Amino acid sequence: MNRVDDDERAVQMADQDDDIQAEQDNGGLHERLVDILLTEIERERYPSSQLLDLLEEHMTDVDRVRIANALMDNLAGHRYPSLAMVSRIARLVG
C-alpha cells in the first residue's frame, strides 16, 4: 500500500465512525421522543388521536409493545372505554 491508499482508508474509517455516531445519536433522540410522547399518553385520560398517530408513525417493534401497554393501562381505568381506543389497541397487538 502507498501513502495515498492509507490516507483514503483513514478517511473512510473516519466517515464510518461518524455514521455510527450519528445512528447512535438518532437512536437516543428517537428513544427520547417516544418517552416524551408516552408520558403525555399516560398523563391524559383521553390521549389525543393526533399524538397517538404521530407516535405510531415513528414506532419500532419495541415501541409498539410500550405503546400498547400504556394504552391498556389507560383503558383498564375506564368504566366505558372508547371504541376508538380499543380498536387502536387491537391494531397494535396484532
N, C-alpha and C positions, 0 to 999 in steps of 0.2 A: 504494500500500500504506500501511496505517497502522501505528502502533507495535505494536498487538496482533498483527497478521499477522507482523511482523518478529520479535516475541518467540516466537510459535508456531513459526515457521520455524527459529529458533535452537535451540529445544528439540528439534525433530525432528532437526536435524542433529547435535546432541549425542548423541541417542539412537542414531542411525545409527553414529556414531563408536564408541559403547560396544559396539554389536552387533558391529561389525567387530573391535574389540579382543578381545571375548570369543571370537569364532570363531578368531582367531589364537592366543589363549592355549590354547583347546581343541585346536587342531591340534598345538601344541607338546606338550601333555600326551599326546595320542594317540601322537605320534612317540616320546615318552619311554617310554610303556608298551610299545609294540612293541619298542623297543630292549632294554628290560629282559627281556622275555619271550624274545626271540630269543637273547639272551646265555645265558639259562638253557637253552634248547633246544640251543644249540651246545655247552654245557658238559657236558650229560648224554649218556651213551652211549645210553640208552633214555629219551627225554623222556616225561614223564607225559602220558597222553592227555587228562587234565583241563586241563592247561596248554595243550596244543595246541588243544583245543576252545575254550577261552577266547580264545585268540589269533585263531582263525578267526572267532569271533563278531563280532569288532571290526575285522577287517582291511579294508583298502581294496584296490584293484587293485594298487597299488604294493606294499603289504604282502604280497599273495598271491605275488608274484614273489620277494620277500625270504625268505618262509617256505619256499617250495618249494626255493629254492637252499640254504637252511640244512639242510633235511631231506635233500636229495640229497647234500650234502657228508657228512652224518652217515651216510647209507645206504652211501656209497662205502667207508666204513671197516669195514663188516661183511662177514664171510665168509658168514654165514647171516642175511640181513636178515629182519626181522619182516614178515609178510604184512600186518599192520595198517598198518605204516609205508609199505609200498609202495602199498597201497590209498589211503592218505591223500594221498600224493604224486600218484598218478594223478588223484585227485579235484581236487587243487589246480591241476594243469597242464591239466586240461580234458578 
